Amino acid sequence: MVALGADKGLRDRSRFDAAHELGHLVLHGADGPIADKATESQANEFAAAFLMPAEDIAHELPARLDWPALLRLKAKWHVSLAALLVRAKTLGVMLLSPSPRSVDLDQLGVRSR
């Protein structure tokens, strides 16, 4: 059984959290290994793939950092910008330069956390 807190108030984040925990169950079993960097990374990759299947999203991701396009995809796929960027990097379809962290998402009207 997995219990998710409702205190975050961000539906996109809650969906990713649920998929992340499902990833732990599928990949590591109910009594899987203690969470470490590798198992957390695996669960994150599972969640991103589960919520954004490669065959459906790869052709929609911009080749370069394009905030308006990413914000449209965020709304369409109901995921966070961070999840989109991780998925784009994993699929190798987007060049991430400059670093997305160098952009103030608040200026785009997006809450970064």
PyMOL commands that set and color helices and strands:
alter all, ss='L'
color gray80, all
select helices_A, chain A and resi 11-28+37-51+54-57+67-77+81-91+100-102+105-108
alter helices_A, ss='H'
color red, helices_A
deselect
rebuild
show_as cartoon
